[in-house]
Amino acid sequence: MELLVYSANWCRDCREAKRFLNEHSIAFTEVNIETTPGAADLVVAHTGKRAIPQFVLDGKWIQPYKPGLGFLHKEMAELFGVDAD
């Protein structure tokens, strides 16, 4: 399984997504859209907006949050086969 996490330091939902992954020992590679050239453009190209965090799991783009609701703990726990916290 290859997991990329598109994020930025200022993003609260990104911090929550990375905390979830770390708590469940799910390996990922972080792509900071502020410091990685072209990363923000890639997010826009795949999602139609500059919306982070974004997961790319084995090539499939997944938005692990909903605006106004935050990180989707239950849905992501089911996706990764871990217990929801």
Secondary structure, 3 states (H helix, E strand, C coil): CCEEEEECCCCHHHHHHHHHHHHCCCCCEEEECCCCCCHHHHHHHHHCCCCCCEEEECCEEECCEECCCEECHHHHHHHHCCCCC
